[in-house]
Amino acid sequence: MQTYLASSYYIDWQHPHVLAQAQALAAGCTTPETIAKACFEFVRDAIKHSWDYRLNPVTCKASEVLQHGTGYCYAKSHLLAALLRANGIPAGLCYQRLTITDEPPFCLHGLNALYLPDYGWYRVDARGNKPGVAAEFCPPTEQLAFPLLNPQEQDLPGIFAEPLPVVVKVLESSATVEQVYANLPDVELV
């Protein structure tokens, strides 16, 4: 579990602002589940999805997402993992391979898995709700932003301790949210 608690370059929970936000969210919470819910709802509701709001700059590191209050799903998942890890809750990154318009091309969608003592690993999606998207924190039931509708859409197997390089490359090489959208990351599944 140590790998899912570590601070790293992208999930930089030891950054003073990230740590302070994590502590503020945990104040008054008495269980890992209530802490996790507070962190999830903060990232889902207080951090704006970059594409939905057409907000720059493009963020990647958890501390950048918190500082600017915006991020694509991938970046928001980095912040949620950082807030959870700062509170001693093991957290990793998960990905879905989805279509944008119910047919190819495909792109990755970023979300999280966190470990709750009463439930084990539990996936959550803090991308941000909007009409047609209603992700919630309701363990043990997963209520993610996007159900798999196309037979070719898939959940990538595994829980990653660090972001996929293809995701980092797109976020760090794009100057605007439009550039990210034009180059959404994808991987081939076997």
VEXPATOR-96994 format. One record per residue: residue number from 1; residue in three letters; x, y, z of N, C-alpha, C in turn. Coordinates in nm, 3 decimals. Layout:
REM residues N
+-----+-----+---------+---------+---------+---------+---------+---------+---------+---------+---------+
!   i !  aa !     n.X !     n.Y !     n.Z !    ca.X !    ca.Y !    ca.Z !     c.X !     c.Y !     c.Z !
+-----+-----+---------+---------+---------+---------+---------+---------+---------+---------+---------+
! NUM ! ALA !       X !       Y !       Z !       X !       Y !       Z !       X !       Y !       Z !
...
+-----+-----+---------+---------+---------+---------+---------+---------+---------+---------+---------+
//
This chain:
REM residues 190
+-----+-----+---------+---------+---------+---------+---------+---------+---------+---------+---------+
!   i !  aa !     n.X !     n.Y !     n.Z !    ca.X !    ca.Y !    ca.Z !     c.X !     c.Y !     c.Z !
+-----+-----+---------+---------+---------+---------+---------+---------+---------+---------+---------+
!   1 ! MET !   0.082 !  -0.121 !   0.000 !   0.000 !   0.000 !   0.000 !   0.085 !   0.126 !   0.000 !
!   2 ! GLN !   0.212 !   0.115 !   0.036 !   0.297 !   0.234 !   0.047 !   0.304 !   0.312 !  -0.085 !
!   3 ! THR !   0.304 !   0.243 !  -0.197 !   0.311 !   0.311 !  -0.325 !   0.189 !   0.399 !  -0.349 !
!   4 ! TYR !   0.075 !   0.363 !  -0.290 !  -0.049 !   0.439 !  -0.304 !  -0.064 !   0.547 !  -0.196 !
!   5 ! LEU !   0.039 !   0.566 !  -0.116 !   0.041 !   0.671 !  -0.014 !   0.153 !   0.772 !  -0.040 !
!   6 ! ALA !   0.238 !   0.742 !  -0.137 !   0.359 !   0.823 !  -0.161 !   0.327 !   0.959 !  -0.222 !
!   7 ! SER !   0.408 !   1.057 !  -0.186 !   0.406 !   1.186 !  -0.252 !   0.504 !   1.178 !  -0.369 !
!   8 ! SER !   0.467 !   1.238 !  -0.482 !   0.552 !   1.231 !  -0.601 !   0.544 !   1.363 !  -0.675 !
!   9 ! TYR !   0.610 !   1.368 !  -0.787 !   0.614 !   1.492 !  -0.865 !   0.473 !   1.538 !  -0.905 !
!  10 ! TYR !   0.388 !   1.446 !  -0.951 !   0.253 !   1.482 !  -0.997 !   0.149 !   1.474 !  -0.887 !
!  11 ! ILE !   0.167 !   1.382 !  -0.796 !   0.075 !   1.368 !  -0.682 !   0.150 !   1.421 !  -0.560 !
!  12 ! ASP !   0.169 !   1.552 !  -0.562 !   0.258 !   1.619 !  -0.467 !   0.184 !   1.662 !  -0.340 !
!  13 ! TRP !   0.140 !   1.564 !  -0.264 !   0.060 !   1.595 !  -0.146 !   0.140 !   1.662 !  -0.035 !
!  14 ! GLN !   0.271 !   1.658 !  -0.041 !   0.350 !   1.727 !   0.061 !   0.367 !   1.876 !   0.030 !
!  15 ! HIS !   0.317 !   1.921 !  -0.084 !   0.316 !   2.064 !  -0.113 !   0.234 !   2.133 !  -0.004 !
!  16 ! PRO !   0.281 !   2.245 !   0.051 !   0.212 !   2.307 !   0.165 !   0.064 !   2.338 !   0.140 !
!  17 ! HIS !   0.028 !   2.385 !   0.021 !  -0.112 !   2.417 !  -0.005 !  -0.199 !   2.293 !  -0.016 !
!  18 ! VAL !  -0.145 !   2.188 !  -0.077 !  -0.220 !   2.062 !  -0.088 !  -0.240 !   2.002 !   0.050 !
!  19 ! LEU !  -0.134 !   2.000 !   0.129 !  -0.143 !   1.945 !   0.264 !  -0.242 !   2.024 !   0.349 !
!  20 ! ALA !  -0.238 !   2.156 !   0.339 !  -0.332 !   2.240 !   0.416 !  -0.476 !   2.214 !   0.373 !
!  21 ! GLN !  -0.499 !   2.200 !   0.242 !  -0.635 !   2.172 !   0.194 !  -0.681 !   2.035 !   0.242 !
!  22 ! ALA !  -0.593 !   1.936 !   0.239 !  -0.628 !   1.802 !   0.286 !  -0.665 !   1.804 !   0.433 !
!  23 ! GLN !  -0.590 !   1.876 !   0.513 !  -0.619 !   1.885 !   0.656 !  -0.751 !   1.958 !   0.680 !
!  24 ! ALA !  -0.778 !   2.063 !   0.605 !  -0.903 !   2.137 !   0.620 !  -1.023 !   2.049 !   0.584 !
!  25 ! LEU !  -1.009 !   1.970 !   0.478 !  -1.119 !   1.883 !   0.438 !  -1.145 !   1.773 !   0.540 !
!  26 ! ALA !  -1.042 !   1.728 !   0.609 !  -1.057 !   1.620 !   0.707 !  -1.107 !   1.670 !   0.843 !
!  27 ! ALA !  -1.103 !   1.800 !   0.865 !  -1.144 !   1.854 !   0.995 !  -1.288 !   1.815 !   1.025 !
!  28 ! GLY !  -1.309 !   1.756 !   1.140 !  -1.442 !   1.715 !   1.183 !  -1.484 !   1.579 !   1.131 !
!  29 ! CYS !  -1.408 !   1.520 !   1.041 !  -1.440 !   1.387 !   0.990 !  -1.385 !   1.282 !   1.086 !
!  30 ! THR !  -1.458 !   1.173 !   1.102 !  -1.418 !   1.073 !   1.202 !  -1.380 !   0.938 !   1.144 !
!  31 ! THR !  -1.402 !   0.918 !   1.014 !  -1.369 !   0.789 !   0.952 !  -1.301 !   0.812 !   0.818 !
!  32 ! PRO !  -1.227 !   0.713 !   0.770 !  -1.170 !   0.725 !   0.635 !  -1.277 !   0.752 !   0.529 !
!  33 ! GLU !  -1.393 !   0.692 !   0.546 !  -1.501 !   0.712 !   0.448 !  -1.548 !   0.857 !   0.445 !
!  34 ! THR !  -1.566 !   0.920 !   0.561 !  -1.612 !   1.060 !   0.561 !  -1.504 !   1.155 !   0.510 !
!  35 ! ILE !  -1.379 !   1.124 !   0.538 !  -1.268 !   1.204 !   0.484 !  -1.265 !   1.190 !   0.332 !
!  36 ! ALA !  -1.274 !   1.067 !   0.283 !  -1.270 !   1.043 !   0.139 !  -1.385 !   1.113 !   0.068 !
!  37 ! LYS !  -1.503 !   1.110 !   0.128 !  -1.619 !   1.177 !   0.067 !  -1.596 !   1.328 !   0.060 !
!  38 ! ALA !  -1.542 !   1.386 !   0.167 !  -1.515 !   1.530 !   0.167 !  -1.414 !   1.568 !   0.060 !
!  39 ! CYS !  -1.309 !   1.488 !   0.045 !  -1.207 !   1.514 !  -0.058 !  -1.267 !   1.500 !  -0.197 !
!  40 ! PHE !  -1.343 !   1.393 !  -0.219 !  -1.407 !   1.368 !  -0.348 !  -1.499 !   1.484 !  -0.386 !
!  41 ! GLU !  -1.586 !   1.524 !  -0.295 !  -1.683 !   1.629 !  -0.327 !  -1.615 !   1.763 !  -0.351 !
!  42 ! PHE !  -1.504 !   1.789 !  -0.279 !  -1.430 !   1.912 !  -0.303 !  -1.374 !   1.914 !  -0.445 !
!  43 ! VAL !  -1.308 !   1.807 !  -0.486 !  -1.249 !   1.804 !  -0.621 !  -1.359 !   1.804 !  -0.727 !
!  44 ! ARG !  -1.462 !   1.727 !  -0.707 !  -1.571 !   1.721 !  -0.805 !  -1.639 !   1.857 !  -0.822 !
!  45 ! ASP !  -1.666 !   1.925 !  -0.709 !  -1.752 !   2.043 !  -0.713 !  -1.677 !   2.176 !  -0.713 !
!  46 ! ALA !  -1.562 !   2.185 !  -0.647 !  -1.492 !   2.313 !  -0.635 !  -1.385 !   2.334 !  -0.742 !
!  47 ! ILE !  -1.337 !   2.226 !  -0.802 !  -1.236 !   2.237 !  -0.908 !  -1.308 !   2.222 !  -1.041 !
!  48 ! LYS !  -1.299 !   2.323 !  -1.124 !  -1.372 !   2.323 !  -1.251 !  -1.302 !   2.235 !  -1.356 !
!  49 ! HIS !  -1.382 !   2.162 !  -1.431 !  -1.327 !   2.081 !  -1.541 !  -1.285 !   2.177 !  -1.652 !
!  50 ! SER !  -1.160 !   2.168 !  -1.692 !  -1.102 !   2.264 !  -1.788 !  -1.183 !   2.278 !  -1.916 !
!  51 ! TRP !  -1.227 !   2.165 !  -1.973 !  -1.299 !   2.173 !  -2.100 !  -1.440 !   2.226 !  -2.081 !
!  52 ! ASP !  -1.508 !   2.185 !  -1.976 !  -1.645 !   2.232 !  -1.952 !  -1.650 !   2.383 !  -1.940 !
!  53 ! TYR !  -1.548 !   2.441 !  -1.877 !  -1.546 !   2.585 !  -1.851 !  -1.450 !   2.661 !  -1.943 !
!  54 ! ARG !  -1.378 !   2.588 !  -2.030 !  -1.277 !   2.646 !  -2.121 !  -1.178 !   2.732 !  -2.042 !
!  55 ! LEU !  -1.123 !   2.671 !  -1.937 !  -1.031 !   2.742 !  -1.847 !  -0.887 !   2.700 !  -1.870 !
!  56 ! ASN !  -0.802 !   2.799 !  -1.883 !  -0.658 !   2.779 !  -1.885 !  -0.604 !   2.832 !  -1.753 !
!  57 ! PRO !  -0.486 !   2.793 !  -1.711 !  -0.388 !   2.715 !  -1.785 !  -0.418 !   2.565 !  -1.777 !
!  58 ! VAL !  -0.349 !   2.490 !  -1.861 !  -0.355 !   2.344 !  -1.854 !  -0.274 !   2.303 !  -1.732 !
!  59 ! THR !  -0.334 !   2.225 !  -1.644 !  -0.268 !   2.181 !  -1.521 !  -0.240 !   2.032 !  -1.526 !
!  60 ! CYS !  -0.143 !   1.989 !  -1.445 !  -0.110 !   1.847 !  -1.438 !  -0.082 !   1.804 !  -1.293 !
!  61 ! LYS !   0.011 !   1.875 !  -1.228 !   0.045 !   1.843 !  -1.089 !  -0.072 !   1.878 !  -0.997 !
!  62 ! ALA !  -0.089 !   1.800 !  -0.892 !  -0.197 !   1.825 !  -0.796 !  -0.193 !   1.969 !  -0.744 !
!  63 ! SER !  -0.075 !   2.018 !  -0.711 !  -0.064 !   2.154 !  -0.657 !  -0.106 !   2.259 !  -0.759 !
!  64 ! GLU !  -0.081 !   2.235 !  -0.888 !  -0.124 !   2.328 !  -0.993 !  -0.276 !   2.330 !  -1.005 !
!  65 ! VAL !  -0.335 !   2.212 !  -0.998 !  -0.481 !   2.201 !  -1.007 !  -0.545 !   2.280 !  -0.893 !
!  66 ! LEU !  -0.493 !   2.263 !  -0.773 !  -0.546 !   2.335 !  -0.658 !  -0.524 !   2.485 !  -0.673 !
!  67 ! GLN !  -0.406 !   2.525 !  -0.713 !  -0.373 !   2.668 !  -0.727 !  -0.465 !   2.738 !  -0.827 !
!  68 ! HIS !  -0.488 !   2.675 !  -0.942 !  -0.565 !   2.739 !  -1.049 !  -0.713 !   2.704 !  -1.046 !
!  69 ! GLY !  -0.752 !   2.604 !  -0.966 !  -0.893 !   2.568 !  -0.953 !  -0.953 !   2.504 !  -1.076 !
!  70 ! THR !  -0.867 !   2.446 !  -1.161 !  -0.916 !   2.384 !  -1.284 !  -0.825 !   2.269 !  -1.325 !
!  71 ! GLY !  -0.882 !   2.177 !  -1.400 !  -0.805 !   2.066 !  -1.453 !  -0.893 !   1.976 !  -1.537 !
!  72 ! TYR !  -0.832 !   1.912 !  -1.635 !  -0.900 !   1.803 !  -1.705 !  -0.920 !   1.689 !  -1.606 !
!  73 ! CYS !  -0.998 !   1.589 !  -1.642 !  -1.025 !   1.475 !  -1.555 !  -0.897 !   1.414 !  -1.500 !
!  74 ! TYR !  -0.794 !   1.405 !  -1.584 !  -0.667 !   1.345 !  -1.542 !  -0.606 !   1.426 !  -1.428 !
!  75 ! ALA !  -0.598 !   1.557 !  -1.446 !  -0.537 !   1.644 !  -1.346 !  -0.621 !   1.646 !  -1.218 !
!  76 ! LYS !  -0.753 !   1.645 !  -1.233 !  -0.838 !   1.641 !  -1.114 !  -0.815 !   1.511 !  -1.036 !
!  77 ! SER !  -0.791 !   1.400 !  -1.109 !  -0.763 !   1.274 !  -1.040 !  -0.630 !   1.280 !  -0.967 !
!  78 ! HIS !  -0.534 !   1.356 !  -1.019 !  -0.405 !   1.374 !  -0.949 !  -0.427 !   1.448 !  -0.818 !
!  79 ! LEU !  -0.511 !   1.552 !  -0.821 !  -0.539 !   1.626 !  -0.698 !  -0.615 !   1.539 !  -0.598 !
!  80 ! LEU !  -0.715 !   1.465 !  -0.643 !  -0.789 !   1.381 !  -0.548 !  -0.697 !   1.277 !  -0.486 !
!  81 ! ALA !  -0.612 !   1.215 !  -0.565 !  -0.517 !   1.118 !  -0.508 !  -0.428 !   1.185 !  -0.404 !
!  82 ! ALA !  -0.382 !   1.306 !  -0.431 !  -0.295 !   1.377 !  -0.338 !  -0.368 !   1.409 !  -0.207 !
!  83 ! LEU !  -0.490 !   1.456 !  -0.216 !  -0.567 !   1.489 !  -0.094 !  -0.593 !   1.364 !  -0.011 !
!  84 ! LEU !  -0.626 !   1.255 !  -0.076 !  -0.652 !   1.130 !  -0.004 !  -0.524 !   1.078 !   0.061 !
!  85 ! ARG !  -0.414 !   1.075 !  -0.015 !  -0.287 !   1.027 !   0.039 !  -0.241 !   1.113 !   0.157 !
!  86 ! ALA !  -0.261 !   1.243 !   0.147 !  -0.222 !   1.332 !   0.257 !  -0.298 !   1.297 !   0.384 !
!  87 ! ASN !  -0.416 !   1.239 !   0.369 !  -0.497 !   1.198 !   0.484 !  -0.479 !   1.050 !   0.517 !
!  88 ! GLY !  -0.377 !   0.986 !   0.461 !  -0.347 !   0.847 !   0.494 !  -0.438 !   0.745 !   0.429 !
!  89 ! ILE !  -0.510 !   0.786 !   0.325 !  -0.599 !   0.695 !   0.253 !  -0.530 !   0.654 !   0.123 !
!  90 ! PRO !  -0.499 !   0.525 !   0.105 !  -0.435 !   0.482 !  -0.019 !  -0.521 !   0.516 !  -0.140 !
!  91 ! ALA !  -0.457 !   0.575 !  -0.241 !  -0.531 !   0.618 !  -0.360 !  -0.443 !   0.601 !  -0.483 !
!  92 ! GLY !  -0.507 !   0.560 !  -0.592 !  -0.439 !   0.545 !  -0.719 !  -0.521 !   0.603 !  -0.831 !
!  93 ! LEU !  -0.471 !   0.586 !  -0.951 !  -0.534 !   0.639 !  -1.071 !  -0.586 !   0.523 !  -1.156 !
!  94 ! CYS !  -0.702 !   0.545 !  -1.215 !  -0.763 !   0.448 !  -1.306 !  -0.799 !   0.521 !  -1.434 !
!  95 ! TYR !  -0.818 !   0.443 !  -1.538 !  -0.853 !   0.502 !  -1.667 !  -0.958 !   0.418 !  -1.736 !
!  96 ! GLN !  -1.043 !   0.487 !  -1.809 !  -1.137 !   0.423 !  -1.899 !  -1.099 !   0.466 !  -2.041 !
!  97 ! ARG !  -1.120 !   0.377 !  -2.136 !  -1.102 !   0.413 !  -2.277 !  -1.241 !   0.428 !  -2.335 !
!  98 ! LEU !  -1.275 !   0.552 !  -2.370 !  -1.411 !   0.587 !  -2.410 !  -1.413 !   0.652 !  -2.547 !
!  99 ! THR !  -1.531 !   0.654 !  -2.607 !  -1.553 !   0.733 !  -2.728 !  -1.606 !   0.868 !  -2.684 !
! 100 ! ILE !  -1.589 !   0.967 !  -2.769 !  -1.644 !   1.099 !  -2.738 !  -1.787 !   1.110 !  -2.790 !
! 101 ! THR !  -1.814 !   1.047 !  -2.905 !  -1.945 !   1.059 !  -2.969 !  -2.010 !   0.923 !  -2.992 !
! 102 ! ASP !  -1.984 !   0.827 !  -2.906 !  -2.038 !   0.691 !  -2.916 !  -1.980 !   0.610 !  -3.032 !
! 103 ! GLU !  -1.879 !   0.660 !  -3.097 !  -1.806 !   0.584 !  -3.199 !  -1.663 !   0.635 !  -3.200 !
! 104 ! PRO !  -1.568 !   0.554 !  -3.253 !  -1.429 !   0.598 !  -3.252 !  -1.416 !   0.737 !  -3.316 !
! 105 ! PRO !  -1.316 !   0.815 !  -3.279 !  -1.196 !   0.775 !  -3.206 !  -1.221 !   0.761 !  -3.056 !
! 106 ! PHE !  -1.121 !   0.701 !  -2.991 !  -1.125 !   0.679 !  -2.847 !  -1.031 !   0.776 !  -2.778 !
! 107 ! CYS !  -1.055 !   0.794 !  -2.649 !  -0.962 !   0.869 !  -2.566 !  -0.971 !   0.814 !  -2.424 !
! 108 ! LEU !  -0.870 !   0.844 !  -2.347 !  -0.869 !   0.802 !  -2.207 !  -0.948 !   0.900 !  -2.123 !
! 109 ! HIS !  -1.008 !   0.849 !  -2.019 !  -1.075 !   0.929 !  -1.916 !  -1.011 !   0.890 !  -1.783 !
! 110 ! GLY !  -0.974 !   0.989 !  -1.703 !  -0.906 !   0.962 !  -1.576 !  -1.000 !   0.967 !  -1.457 !
! 111 ! LEU !  -0.982 !   0.872 !  -1.367 !  -1.057 !   0.866 !  -1.242 !  -0.968 !   0.805 !  -1.135 !
! 112 ! ASN !  -1.024 !   0.776 !  -1.018 !  -0.944 !   0.727 !  -0.906 !  -1.000 !   0.597 !  -0.849 !
! 113 ! ALA !  -0.911 !   0.526 !  -0.780 !  -0.950 !   0.417 !  -0.691 !  -0.890 !   0.450 !  -0.555 !
! 114 ! LEU !  -0.967 !   0.428 !  -0.451 !  -0.919 !   0.452 !  -0.316 !  -0.952 !   0.331 !  -0.231 !
! 115 ! TYR !  -0.872 !   0.313 !  -0.128 !  -0.891 !   0.196 !  -0.043 !  -0.962 !   0.237 !   0.085 !
! 116 ! LEU !  -1.080 !   0.178 !   0.108 !  -1.157 !   0.201 !   0.229 !  -1.161 !   0.071 !   0.310 !
! 117 ! PRO !  -1.128 !   0.077 !   0.439 !  -1.122 !  -0.046 !   0.519 !  -1.249 !  -0.130 !   0.513 !
! 118 ! ASP !  -1.366 !  -0.068 !   0.506 !  -1.491 !  -0.143 !   0.507 !  -1.528 !  -0.201 !   0.370 !
! 119 ! TYR !  -1.464 !  -0.153 !   0.262 !  -1.506 !  -0.192 !   0.128 !  -1.394 !  -0.242 !   0.039 !
! 120 ! GLY !  -1.270 !  -0.215 !   0.072 !  -1.159 !  -0.246 !  -0.018 !  -1.143 !  -0.135 !  -0.120 !
! 121 ! TRP !  -1.090 !  -0.170 !  -0.237 !  -1.071 !  -0.071 !  -0.343 !  -1.205 !  -0.028 !  -0.400 !
! 122 ! TYR !  -1.221 !   0.103 !  -0.416 !  -1.347 !   0.161 !  -0.461 !  -1.316 !   0.274 !  -0.560 !
! 123 ! ARG !  -1.376 !   0.266 !  -0.679 !  -1.350 !   0.369 !  -0.781 !  -1.447 !   0.486 !  -0.768 !
! 124 ! VAL !  -1.392 !   0.606 !  -0.786 !  -1.471 !   0.729 !  -0.785 !  -1.426 !   0.817 !  -0.902 !
! 125 ! ASP !  -1.514 !   0.905 !  -0.944 !  -1.487 !   0.989 !  -1.060 !  -1.523 !   1.134 !  -1.026 !
! 126 ! ALA !  -1.420 !   1.214 !  -1.000 !  -1.439 !   1.354 !  -0.958 !  -1.432 !   1.451 !  -1.075 !
! 127 ! ARG !  -1.458 !   1.407 !  -1.196 !  -1.446 !   1.492 !  -1.314 !  -1.533 !   1.616 !  -1.307 !
! 128 ! GLY !  -1.645 !   1.608 !  -1.239 !  -1.737 !   1.722 !  -1.228 !  -1.869 !   1.688 !  -1.293 !
! 129 ! ASN !  -1.976 !   1.712 !  -1.222 !  -2.109 !   1.681 !  -1.274 !  -2.159 !   1.794 !  -1.364 !
! 130 ! LYS !  -2.247 !   1.757 !  -1.455 !  -2.313 !   1.849 !  -1.547 !  -2.434 !   1.773 !  -1.602 !
! 131 ! PRO !  -2.519 !   1.835 !  -1.680 !  -2.631 !   1.760 !  -1.736 !  -2.582 !   1.634 !  -1.807 !
! 132 ! GLY !  -2.636 !   1.519 !  -1.767 !  -2.599 !   1.391 !  -1.824 !  -2.482 !   1.323 !  -1.756 !
! 133 ! VAL !  -2.418 !   1.390 !  -1.661 !  -2.305 !   1.334 !  -1.587 !  -2.334 !   1.352 !  -1.438 !
! 134 ! ALA !  -2.345 !   1.240 !  -1.365 !  -2.379 !   1.248 !  -1.223 !  -2.298 !   1.144 !  -1.145 !
! 135 ! ALA !  -2.172 !   1.176 !  -1.118 !  -2.087 !   1.088 !  -1.039 !  -2.108 !   1.118 !  -0.891 !
! 136 ! GLU !  -2.113 !   1.013 !  -0.811 !  -2.139 !   1.028 !  -0.667 !  -2.044 !   0.939 !  -0.587 !
! 137 ! PHE !  -2.034 !   0.968 !  -0.459 !  -1.958 !   0.887 !  -0.364 !  -2.060 !   0.810 !  -0.282 !
! 138 ! CYS !  -2.078 !   0.681 !  -0.311 !  -2.179 !   0.601 !  -0.242 !  -2.133 !   0.455 !  -0.231 !
! 139 ! PRO !  -2.020 !   0.433 !  -0.158 !  -1.969 !   0.296 !  -0.147 !  -2.070 !   0.203 !  -0.081 !
! 140 ! PRO !  -2.074 !   0.077 !  -0.121 !  -1.983 !   0.012 !  -0.214 !  -2.021 !   0.026 !  -0.361 !
! 141 ! THR !  -2.129 !   0.097 !  -0.391 !  -2.175 !   0.111 !  -0.530 !  -2.092 !   0.217 !  -0.601 !
! 142 ! GLU !  -2.043 !   0.183 !  -0.720 !  -1.973 !   0.281 !  -0.802 !  -2.074 !   0.359 !  -0.884 !
! 143 ! GLN !  -2.063 !   0.491 !  -0.879 !  -2.145 !   0.575 !  -0.965 !  -2.050 !   0.671 !  -1.036 !
! 144 ! LEU !  -1.995 !   0.622 !  -1.148 !  -1.895 !   0.696 !  -1.224 !  -1.961 !   0.791 !  -1.323 !
! 145 ! ALA !  -1.881 !   0.883 !  -1.376 !  -1.933 !   0.982 !  -1.470 !  -1.983 !   0.920 !  -1.600 !
! 146 ! PHE !  -1.911 !   0.817 !  -1.648 !  -1.942 !   0.761 !  -1.779 !  -1.953 !   0.609 !  -1.774 !
! 147 ! PRO !  -2.073 !   0.555 !  -1.797 !  -2.084 !   0.410 !  -1.810 !  -2.026 !   0.367 !  -1.945 !
! 148 ! LEU !  -1.982 !   0.244 !  -1.951 !  -1.931 !   0.190 !  -2.078 !  -2.051 !   0.151 !  -2.163 !
! 149 ! LEU !  -2.072 !   0.222 !  -2.273 !  -2.189 !   0.200 !  -2.358 !  -2.154 !   0.131 !  -2.489 !
! 150 ! ASN !  -2.042 !   0.166 !  -2.547 !  -1.998 !   0.107 !  -2.673 !  -1.924 !  -0.023 !  -2.640 !
! 151 ! PRO !  -1.948 !  -0.131 !  -2.712 !  -1.880 !  -0.257 !  -2.681 !  -1.728 !  -0.248 !  -2.688 !
! 152 ! GLN !  -1.676 !  -0.148 !  -2.757 !  -1.532 !  -0.131 !  -2.766 !  -1.475 !  -0.044 !  -2.653 !
! 153 ! GLU !  -1.561 !   0.020 !  -2.575 !  -1.513 !   0.097 !  -2.460 !  -1.473 !   0.000 !  -2.350 !
! 154 ! GLN !  -1.369 !   0.036 !  -2.274 !  -1.319 !  -0.054 !  -2.171 !  -1.262 !   0.023 !  -2.052 !
! 155 ! ASP !  -1.262 !  -0.046 !  -1.938 !  -1.185 !  -0.001 !  -1.823 !  -1.043 !  -0.055 !  -1.842 !
! 156 ! LEU !  -0.943 !   0.031 !  -1.829 !  -0.806 !  -0.020 !  -1.830 !  -0.785 !  -0.100 !  -1.703 !
! 157 ! PRO !  -0.724 !  -0.216 !  -1.713 !  -0.702 !  -0.297 !  -1.593 !  -0.596 !  -0.232 !  -1.503 !
! 158 ! GLY !  -0.616 !  -0.248 !  -1.374 !  -0.515 !  -0.205 !  -1.278 !  -0.543 !  -0.070 !  -1.214 !
! 159 ! ILE !  -0.470 !  -0.047 !  -1.108 !  -0.472 !   0.079 !  -1.035 !  -0.328 !   0.130 !  -1.038 !
! 160 ! PHE !  -0.309 !   0.248 !  -1.095 !  -0.177 !   0.303 !  -1.116 !  -0.139 !   0.398 !  -1.003 !
! 161 ! ALA !  -0.018 !   0.386 !  -0.954 !   0.030 !   0.476 !  -0.849 !   0.067 !   0.612 !  -0.907 !
! 162 ! GLU !   0.104 !   0.615 !  -1.034 !   0.145 !   0.737 !  -1.103 !   0.069 !   0.752 !  -1.234 !
! 163 ! PRO !   0.056 !   0.875 !  -1.284 !  -0.014 !   0.896 !  -1.411 !   0.056 !   0.825 !  -1.527 !
! 164 ! LEU !  -0.024 !   0.783 !  -1.625 !   0.032 !   0.723 !  -1.745 !   0.115 !   0.828 !  -1.820 !
! 165 ! PRO !   0.230 !   0.788 !  -1.874 !   0.314 !   0.884 !  -1.948 !   0.240 !   0.954 !  -2.063 !
! 166 ! VAL !   0.152 !   0.884 !  -2.132 !   0.078 !   0.945 !  -2.243 !  -0.011 !   1.059 !  -2.194 !
! 167 ! VAL !  -0.064 !   1.047 !  -2.074 !  -0.147 !   1.153 !  -2.016 !  -0.060 !   1.273 !  -1.981 !
! 168 ! VAL !   0.050 !   1.248 !  -1.913 !   0.141 !   1.356 !  -1.874 !   0.192 !   1.430 !  -1.998 !
! 169 ! LYS !   0.227 !   1.355 !  -2.102 !   0.281 !   1.417 !  -2.224 !   0.181 !   1.516 !  -2.283 !
! 170 ! VAL !   0.055 !   1.476 !  -2.293 !  -0.046 !   1.566 !  -2.351 !  -0.065 !   1.689 !  -2.263 !
! 171 ! LEU !  -0.077 !   1.670 !  -2.132 !  -0.100 !   1.784 !  -2.044 !   0.018 !   1.880 !  -2.043 !
! 172 ! GLU !   0.138 !   1.826 !  -2.040 !   0.255 !   1.913 !  -2.029 !   0.297 !   1.975 !  -2.163 !
! 173 ! SER !   0.253 !   1.920 !  -2.274 !   0.292 !   1.976 !  -2.403 !   0.185 !   2.066 !  -2.463 !
! 174 ! SER !   0.074 !   2.083 !  -2.395 !  -0.036 !   2.165 !  -2.447 !  -0.040 !   2.299 !  -2.374 !
! 175 ! ALA !  -0.049 !   2.406 !  -2.453 !  -0.053 !   2.540 !  -2.395 !  -0.195 !   2.583 !  -2.359 !
! 176 ! THR !  -0.295 !   2.520 !  -2.423 !  -0.434 !   2.560 !  -2.400 !  -0.523 !   2.437 !  -2.385 !
! 177 ! VAL !  -0.641 !   2.458 !  -2.329 !  -0.736 !   2.347 !  -2.316 !  -0.780 !   2.297 !  -2.453 !
! 178 ! GLU !  -0.783 !   2.384 !  -2.552 !  -0.819 !   2.342 !  -2.687 !  -0.713 !   2.247 !  -2.745 !
! 179 ! GLN !  -0.587 !   2.273 !  -2.716 !  -0.482 !   2.184 !  -2.763 !  -0.493 !   2.046 !  -2.697 !
! 180 ! VAL !  -0.527 !   2.042 !  -2.569 !  -0.548 !   1.913 !  -2.503 !  -0.663 !   1.839 !  -2.572 !
! 181 ! TYR !  -0.774 !   1.908 !  -2.592 !  -0.891 !   1.846 !  -2.653 !  -0.860 !   1.791 !  -2.792 !
! 182 ! ALA !  -0.776 !   1.861 !  -2.868 !  -0.741 !   1.817 !  -3.003 !  -0.645 !   1.698 !  -3.001 !
! 183 ! ASN !  -0.586 !   1.670 !  -2.885 !  -0.486 !   1.562 !  -2.875 !  -0.512 !   1.473 !  -2.755 !
! 184 ! LEU !  -0.638 !   1.447 !  -2.724 !  -0.670 !   1.366 !  -2.606 !  -0.594 !   1.234 !  -2.609 !
! 185 ! PRO !  -0.537 !   1.196 !  -2.495 !  -0.454 !   1.075 !  -2.493 !  -0.536 !   0.947 !  -2.513 !
! 186 ! ASP !  -0.470 !   0.847 !  -2.569 !  -0.532 !   0.718 !  -2.592 !  -0.423 !   0.612 !  -2.585 !
! 187 ! VAL !  -0.464 !   0.489 !  -2.561 !  -0.374 !   0.375 !  -2.566 !  -0.446 !   0.263 !  -2.640 !
! 188 ! GLU !  -0.370 !   0.176 !  -2.702 !  -0.427 !   0.059 !  -2.768 !  -0.447 !  -0.050 !  -2.662 !
! 189 ! LEU !  -0.563 !  -0.112 !  -2.665 !  -0.590 !  -0.223 !  -2.573 !  -0.586 !  -0.353 !  -2.651 !
! 190 ! VAL !  -0.532 !  -0.456 !  -2.588 !  -0.520 !  -0.586 !  -2.653 !  -0.639 !  -0.672 !  -2.617 !
+-----+-----+---------+---------+---------+---------+---------+---------+---------+---------+---------+
//
